[in-house]
Every structure is written in structure tokens, then in C-alpha cells.
Amino acid sequence: MPNYQRAYTPGGAIFLTLVTFNRRPIFAEADNVKRLRQAVAAVKAEMPFDIAAAVVLPDHIHFVWTLP
């Protein structure tokens, strides 16, 4: 497995845009948004961060996360 370097700046902000495969509107379904929330919560439990902003659209999502 590769040893990726991670950029970490305490208090830094990260802007993420994630697009679904073939821009399928999977987040138009409430069950999939629930799964997304569960996945984000699982990641937060392992690696703490704060969600400064989040936008969930049918075929993509935007996040602004801040690091402790």
C-alpha cells in the first residue's frame, strides 16, 4: 500500500467537492443522504474535524471542513 503524505495545518480549512459517478443523482433519495451522514460521522469519529459548511445536491456535494 502506498505511503501517501498528508497535508495537515492545525486550524486549516479544507474545501471539498465530490461528484457522483456519471453524475447520477443518488443524493436525491433521502436514504442515500442518510448513508452519507452516517459515513461522515464514522470518519469524524476516527479523525476529528468540524463541518463549517455543507451543501448536498442530487449529483454532488460540497463541504468546508476545519481541522482542530
Contacts in CASP RR format, 6 or more apart in sequence:
PFRMAT RR
TARGET T0000
AUTHOR 0000-0000-0000
METHOD contacts of the structure
MODEL  1
MPNYQRAYTPGGAIFLTLVTFNRRPIFAEADNVKRLRQAVAAVKAEMPFD
IAAAVVLPDHIHFVWTLP
8 67 0 8 1.000
9 67 0 8 1.000
10 67 0 8 1.000
10 68 0 8 1.000
11 66 0 8 1.000
11 67 0 8 1.000
11 68 0 8 1.000
12 66 0 8 1.000
12 67 0 8 1.000
13 52 0 8 1.000
13 64 0 8 1.000
13 65 0 8 1.000
13 66 0 8 1.000
13 67 0 8 1.000
14 49 0 8 1.000
14 63 0 8 1.000
14 64 0 8 1.000
14 65 0 8 1.000
14 66 0 8 1.000
14 67 0 8 1.000
15 62 0 8 1.000
15 63 0 8 1.000
15 64 0 8 1.000
16 61 0 8 1.000
16 62 0 8 1.000
16 63 0 8 1.000
16 64 0 8 1.000
16 65 0 8 1.000
17 60 0 8 1.000
17 61 0 8 1.000
17 62 0 8 1.000
18 60 0 8 1.000
18 61 0 8 1.000
18 63 0 8 1.000
19 59 0 8 1.000
19 60 0 8 1.000
20 26 0 8 1.000
20 27 0 8 1.000
20 59 0 8 1.000
20 60 0 8 1.000
23 59 0 8 1.000
23 60 0 8 1.000
24 59 0 8 1.000
25 58 0 8 1.000
25 59 0 8 1.000
26 32 0 8 1.000
26 58 0 8 1.000
26 59 0 8 1.000
27 33 0 8 1.000
27 36 0 8 1.000
27 56 0 8 1.000
27 57 0 8 1.000
27 58 0 8 1.000
27 59 0 8 1.000
27 60 0 8 1.000
27 61 0 8 1.000
28 58 0 8 1.000
33 56 0 8 1.000
36 56 0 8 1.000
36 61 0 8 1.000
40 51 0 8 1.000
48 68 0 8 1.000
49 65 0 8 1.000
49 66 0 8 1.000
49 67 0 8 1.000
49 68 0 8 1.000
50 65 0 8 1.000
50 66 0 8 1.000
50 68 0 8 1.000
51 63 0 8 1.000
51 64 0 8 1.000
51 65 0 8 1.000
52 64 0 8 1.000
52 65 0 8 1.000
52 66 0 8 1.000
53 62 0 8 1.000
53 63 0 8 1.000
53 64 0 8 1.000
54 61 0 8 1.000
54 62 0 8 1.000
54 63 0 8 1.000
54 64 0 8 1.000
55 61 0 8 1.000
55 62 0 8 1.000
END
